[in-house]
């Protein structure tokens, strides 16, 4: 206790609740014990369920981890030992699993080529390539086919499944790994192919046509080394592959064209350099290739530098403009002679009380060129989202509106905490109002709000939502759909990973890791100087 | 982390100020003028949304700053729109924000109690690690989160992508680190003597935590709950990555969907009505808890 420098409780500390004199009988009530054991049991049942599912799906390594977690839960909560851990464990598990693991995993992905066309292991990818090469064997019977995605998956991008009905009327589900019988009684077959299957959303003709490119590259491997391919969208056939994988030499030979393929750049490419590589590549470690791409690929490199520059400027200007407006308003309303200050203040912070997604979308509509309010009121005809600098001004203006109330609130607070006698003394010494602002108010204000300005900079540096909701990163230069004029680095990474036509998780992770380092460099000085560190007791 | 004083955002009632003598207005009228200008800047978008929501013609071309008519047609269209389950979005947003805020406040309070009251090995290192971790926002790890949760969905479907539980879990990843410093600071101000007296009387650590400490720190719990509720309610990036199904989406993702594509001009009235309704929970919280939220602001939560 003697080393505890925390301030003695003041008037702000609530008191009166919880009278310690109530604990004459120190026994834990029975219901609390029961509740504790029920919770432990529930946690263990959940662990057991997850372990079961994991082992069903073949993730043996992870079963061990789940069992380990279950043991820790039992050891921490089932015994009287490790009291601090009893309070920390739930948060710790969530933090390790959902904050640290994703960071580590993102880091690992940055060194791989994970993405569209490189999603599976080499074995799986090769099996798909071989299955894709099947040619129909004369006389083989066709399957009835329904193309489907899992329920809840998006029709346009979800993983494809073949719902197959063989000539004998038996039903199967086929995916990139193979065939499994479909015995659900809810399955209905109409005119030779499945029309309803619980858990699957069957694509109609139009939806299936939109995915014809995916369908052309899709085949279900069968047990005897062949594959099932679609022929149209309601028929499929089984056939023998023309490709043969010589595992020892690590080559693939096409038995019909005699073309030999070798593994290069995580896919099978023709040995003589003539012709197309096989469609499915695999995931592999590519070292620093993604980072190299960011800094050397002509479009990405210039784009990256441009985006980085704008990113810095955006964050700095956002902090500067919101701080200046907020501070000026705080100074303006810090005059006791103004009547109705309370009303002014309450109304001025209104923008802060509205969720950002609402405000950003409303501003987006106000900047519309033809019908938007901004052009209407000012009688301008600016194409706000079509011109680089107009779009950037629109972004900054919107962020000023969103952010100045915050600065207004913190500046008002800081101004009110400046002691009156300091100001009085300066006044008596004959300091002009401007001099007082420069020599007394500003230094005290900056000391108080300085850390918040840094925090605001760090926040705006990754202000994904504002940009995405307002401009979507645009406008885009013609011919380059990857780099927008108002893109922040995080928006660029997002587009590379999620939003593009061919997601490249590896490259996106590399950009995210670069942002990590930039953020670290920006916040490290603040972290090192942070008072909190010295005061840990 | 911050040294800023807690600002007072509520209407000012300084005791030292007398009623303004007549004639002062002549000196400060320009300040009123500037304040009114700032006020117009602050509220014109809000007036615009209200006008657009009440506008009988629900298109963007018919919108204007001041209302041209009064009609609830846009609200009716919005609630009956078969392609946009607005009420489901609303429910999802409220459920996700409420549960995520509740759990994260509780987890934060548990950790803060330990770090404030107990001495154990790794305590200092743990606190530092938590502070360091806060420098890296979760959204930077979105690739790892996305791939992880698409796998989780395979194994335990109720926690995968496109589920409320999945996104709640994502938000809970930072529950411990996000608020532990703020909470610990407040826990430190509650006198330890209360705990010690209870301990002497034979109360267990759990009993002290639940019946004494948690009650005494209620104000900071309210602040943390509110800030995390507001934060989750407005979170867009992870929600838009995780929730692609219309029925699983939150207001942020759903409303965004109404403003992209060619239908945005025709849907503008519906969008404005939706925007207005979406703003209500947060605006109401601000009005009721203005003081707590203003207090939380200076402690490092930034919007």
Interface residues (C-beta under 8 A of the other chain):
Chain A: X1 X4 X6 X7 X8 X9 X10 X12 X13 X14 X15 X17 X18 X20 X21 X22 X23 X24 X25 X26 X27 X28 X32 X49 X50 X53 X54 X57 X59 X83 X84 X86 X87 X88 X90 X91 X92 X94 X95 X97 X98 X99 X100 X101 X102 X103 X104 X105 X106 X107 X109 X114 X152 X154 X325 X329 X332 X333 X335 X336 X337 X338 X339 X341 X342 X343 X344 X345 X346 X347 X348 X349 X350 X351 X352 X353 X354 X355 X356 X357 X358 X359 X361 X362 X363 X364 X365 X366 X368 X370 X371 X372 X373 X376 X377 X401 X402 X403 X405 X406 X409 X410 X412 X413 X414 X416 X417 X447 X448 X449 X451 X452 X455 X456 X458 X459 X462 X464 X465 X468 X469 X472 X490 X493 X494 X497 X498 X505 X508 X509 X512 X515 X516 X519 X520 X523 X524 X527 X530 X531 X532 X533 X536
Chain B: X1 X2 X3 X4 X5 X6 X7 X8 X9 X10 X11 X12 X13 X14 X16 X17 X20 X24 X25 X27 X28 X31 X32 X34 X35 X38 X39 X41 X42 X43 X45 X46 X48 X49 X59 X60 X61 X63 X64 X65 X107 X108 X110 X111 X113 X114 X118 X120 X123 X124 X126 X127 X128 X131 X132 X133 X135 X136 X137 X138 X139 X140 X141 X142 X143 X144 X145 X146 X147 X148 X154 X155 X156 X162 X169 X170 X172 X173 X174 X175 X176 X177 X181 X188 X189 X190 X191 X192 X194 X197 X198 X201 X202 X203 X204 X205 X206 X207 X209 X211 X212 X215 X216 X218 X219 X230 X233 X234 X235 X236 X237 X240 X241 X244 X245 X248 X251 X252 X255 X256 X259 X260 X264 X265 X268 X271 X272 X275 X278 X279 X282 X283 X286 X287 X294 X297 X298 X300 X302 X303
